[in-house]
């Protein structure tokens, strides 16, 4: 699911309740803000992909196109 940070609060209802949520962005800055915002909005079990997508790729972890 792709929800840009500026739309996150307005689209909060699209996030399924009762499931873990991992947020990410390219470098990790916006996702840290998103994780904090989601927690403030009452979403439980929110994790931030530290370092973002760039760190994931640099660690040679699997990706899908």
N, C-alpha and C positions, 0 to 999 in steps of 0.2 A: 504494500500500500504506500503510495507516495502522497504525502501531505506537506506542502511547503510551510516553513515556519510561520510566515505571516498569516496563514489560514488555519493554523492548528487549533486555536481556541474555538473558532466558528465551526470546525469540522470534527470536534471532539466526539460527537455521537457516532461517528463512523468507526471508531476504535472499539473492537469487540471487548465487552467486559469479561473479567475472569480469566484472561489469557495474558501470558507474559508479553511485554512490549519491549523491543529493542529499537532505539532510534539511532540514526546515523546521518552524517553529511559527508562532504568530501574530506574535510580536515579535522573535524571534531568540535569546532567552536559552536556552530549553530545547534548541533545535536545536544550539547550540554545545556543550552538554553531550553531546548525542546523538552528534555527530560525533566528539568526543573518545573517548567510550565505544566506538563502533564501531571506531575505529582501534586502541584497546587490545584489542579482541576479535579483531583480525586482518583486519578488512574493509579492503580496499585501495580506493583511488580514491573516498574519501568527501569530499564538498563540503558546506559549510553555506551555505544561502541567507541571506546576511547581511541583517539587518533584518527577516527573516521575511516572512510573508504580507502584513503591513501595508505594508512597503516595496515589495513587488511591485505591490500594488494602487495605491499612491501614485504609482508610476512609470508607471501606465496600461499595464502589460504584460498580455497576454491571460490570461484565466481561463476555466474551465469550471464550470458549476453541476452 
